[in-house]
Amino acid sequence: MADFRLEVFYTVAKRSSFTKAAEELYITQPAVTKHIRELEQQYNSKLFDRNGNTIKLTPAGSILLNHAEALFNIYRAIEFDMNALLQKHMGLLHLGASTTISQYIIAPILAGFKKKFSDIELKLVTGNTEQIEKALIDKEIELGLVEGRSKNQEISYSEFIEDEIVLVCHKNHPLAKTAEIEPSALTKYQFIVREQGSGTRQVIDHALKTVGLRIADLPVEIQLGNTESIKSYLVHSSAIAFLSIHAITKELLSGALRVIDVKDLSITRSFYFIHLQGKPDPIADKLMRFARLYYNLK
């Protein structure tokens, strides 16, 4: 439905490469260049700045990308809703979600999905990333949502949404009014950490290595098995913790918790859908598409 030239532009922008866009769209690189040139002529604006082998969006290109993303999301929503009218949707989906996703991400998605597909039964189990992957391999669930990815060759991963993990303390903590601390200062404070097998813990440990630290270097006051327990503990202690930004929205708005910036430390990750290798269960595929539309259009 969309102008193919716009699809070419979108792919180049997302891949930051004419060559990769050509490969993904199964067209030649000269064809990619031709489509971009036609768009630039149509809008009388340069869309990309080229410097050797690198390209970046111009201001005009950034504007066009924003509109292209919005347009493609609308097209996907139209296709999803029109297909839904033509099909009878019944069945059962066993779904697993790791703790952070289960507590702060998935509920409104499942509620919206049930409104649209009332005859589909959903059963959700919760655990850490390691447990959800095991449940998938053991065929106890057809679809999982996890906070990281392992190297298990039996599992297919596809990105869902981005997350940021931040350092948090109670509003009365000595660090609450500190704008930024050095990474070396982390070893001076007591920490609350997640259990082994937690996707959050794995991501934090990997990121700390970029500033010469490991979780093992941090003084651990207590290890807790879920985010809600950590937040409750924070309110009643002088410990600090790394938590998903999705998990502390209410506490930040109320002022109960504060974010502490750590110099040169950025902890980002993707949440992933997981299913066994091969074509996903039809209902699982439907839920994945619905969830992506939900976050793109909300």
N, C-alpha and C positions, 0 to 999 in steps of 0.2 A: 504494500500500500504506500509506503514511503518512497520519496524520490531516491533512486539508487545513488545519485551523487551525494546526497546527504548521508547515506549509510557509509559511503566511502570516506567522506570527511570525518564522520564519527569514529570509524575504525582507525584511521590515521592518528586522530587526536588521542585516542585511548592507548594505542600501541606506541605512540611517538616515533613512528617509522613508516615510510612509504612501502618499504620492502615487506615488513611483517603484515601490513594491511593487505598487500597484494596476495600474499600467501594465504591469509585467512579468508579472503573473499574469492579466491580462485580466479583472479584476473592478473594481467601483466602489470608490471610497475609503470610502464608508459601510460597504461589505461588509467591507473590511479592518478598520475600527474595530470592527465587530460581532464578528469572529472573535477579535480581540485581547481584547476585553472578556469573551468567553466563556472564554478561557483564564485570564484573571485571576480570574474567578469560580471556575473549576474548582480553581485552585491557591491561591485566597484570598490572592493576592499581586499587587502592582503590578509590571508587567514593564518599563514605560518611564516615564522622567521627561520631561515635555514643558516646554519653555521657548520660547515663541513658535513659530518654524518649525523649531526644532531639537529632536531627541529623543536620549536616550541610555538605555542599559540600566540598570536597577536591579540590585542584587545578585541578586535572584531571577531577573531576566531573564538575567543572565550565566550562572547555573547552568543555566537551561533551554536557553540557546543551546548550551552545551557538550554537553548530553545530545542535543539535536536534531542537532547535527553528527555525533555518534557514531552515532546511529540512522540517519541518512540514508546514512552511509558503509556501514553494514551492509546496508541495503536495496540499495544499488548493487552491493555485492559479491555478494549473493544473485542479483540479476538477471544480473550478468555470468556467474557460474558456471552458472546454470541455462540460459542461452542457449548457453553453450559446450557443454553436453551435447547440444544439439539440432542442432548444426551441425558439418560436416566442415571443418576449417580447413587449407587448403593454400595455397601461393603463395610469392611472394618480395617482400620489402620492402627497397628501397634507402633507407637512413637516413643522415642527416648530423647531426653534433653539433659545436658549437663546443668549443674546447679544454677549458675548465673543466668543462663538462658531460660531455664524453667521458671525462676522466680521473677525475672524482670522483663523478659522479651516475649515469650511465646503465648501467654494467656490471651491478650487481645487478638492475636492472629488466629488462634483456635476458635475464639468466640465469633469472629467475622466469618471464618470458614464454615462453621456450623450454621450460621444464618443463611448462607448461600447454598449449602449442601446438607440439609437437615437429615437426610437418610443415610449419611455416612457416619459410622460410629468411630470415635477416636478414643484410644486408650494410651495414656501418657505415663511413663515411668521416669524417675529422676535418679541421677547418680553423678559421679565425676566422669570426666572424659574417658578415662580408662575403663570404667564400668559400662558406659554406654557403647563403646567400641566392642567390648566383649559380648554384650547383649545382642549386638548386630551380628557378629560372627556366629554366635550360638543360635541365630535365627529366632530370638525372642521378640525382636522388633524388626520392622521393615525399613524404618527411616530414623536417623538420629540427627540431633543438632549438638555440636560440640564446640569447645573453646580453643581447640588447637588441632594439629594433624600429626599423626604418627607416620611411620614408614611401612605400615601394614599393607602388603600388596593385595590383600583380599578386599580392601575398602576403597571406594571411589569418593573423593572429596570434591565439593563445589562450594565456592564462597557464597555467603549469605550477606552479612553486613560487617562493617568495621567497628572495632571497639578500641577504647583507650583505657589503660590502667594507670591510675594516679596514686600518689602517696597521700594518705589522709590521716588527720588527727582530730581529736575533740576540740571544740571551740575554746576551751580553757587550757589547752596544752601550751607549753612555752613556745612551741614552734608555730602556733596558730597565726601569729602576726608577722611571721618571717616570709619574705618574698621568695627567697631561693636559698638552698643550702648546697654545699659541696658534696659530692658522692662519698668522700671519706668520712663525712660527719654521720653517715647512716649507722656506722658501727658504734655510735655513742648512745643509741636509743634502743629500747626494748620493742620487739616486733610481735605482732600476731600474724601467723602464717597459716596457709591452707595445708591440707594433708598431702602426703605423697600420692601421685596419681592424678592430682588436680591439674586440669589444663591451665588454669590461671597461674599456679605455682611454676609450671614448666616455662611459661612465657616470661614470667618475672625473672627466673633464674637465668634464662638465656640473655635477656636484656641487660641484667646487671653485669654480665661479663664484658660488655662494651665499655664499662667504666672501671674495670679491674676488680669486680666484686662477685661474690656468689651468695646465695641464700645462706649457705653454711657459715659465711663470715658475719652474718647479722645476729645480734643477741636475741634469741627467741624466748619470749615470756610464756607463750602458750601456742599450741597448734589446735585449730578449730576446723570443723568439717563443712561449714557453709558460711555464706556471706552474711546472713542475718545474725548469726552468732557473733561474727567478727564486729559488726556494727554495734551490737548491743554491748559487747565487751569494751569497745573503744570509748563509749559514753561514760563508762565507770572505771576507766584506768588512764594511766599516763603513757600507754603503749601507742604505737603507730602501725599502720598497715597499708599494703597496696591493694586497691579495690577497683573494680570496673566502674567507669564513669556512669554506666547505665544503672548501676546498683545504688547510687547515692544521690540521685536527682532531688528527692524530697528533702534529704538531710542538708544538702547544700542550699536549697531554697530557704529552709527554715533557719539556717545558720548553725545547726547543731554540729556539723562537721566542716572542716576546712581542708582545702587542697594545698599541699606543699610542693613547690617546684624543686626538682633536683637538677642541678646544672649538667648539661650534656646527656641527660638520661630521658629517653622517649620510649614508652612502652605501648606499642600498638599491636593489634592482632586482628585476624578475621575470625568470625564465627562461621562454621562450616555445616552444610548438610552432608550427611554420610549415608551411603547405602552400599550394598555389596556390589562388586564389579559387575558390569553388564547393565542392561536397561532396567531402570528403577520400576518398582511396583506402580501401576497406573494411578492409584490413589495417592501414593507418595509423591509422584511427579506432579499431580494436581496441587497438592499442598505446597510444594516447593515454589511453583509458579505463583500461587496465590500469595504466599508470604513475601516474595520479592515485589509483587505489585503493591501489596499493603505498605511496605516501607518506602517504595518509590513515590507513591501517590499521597501519602498521609501529610 
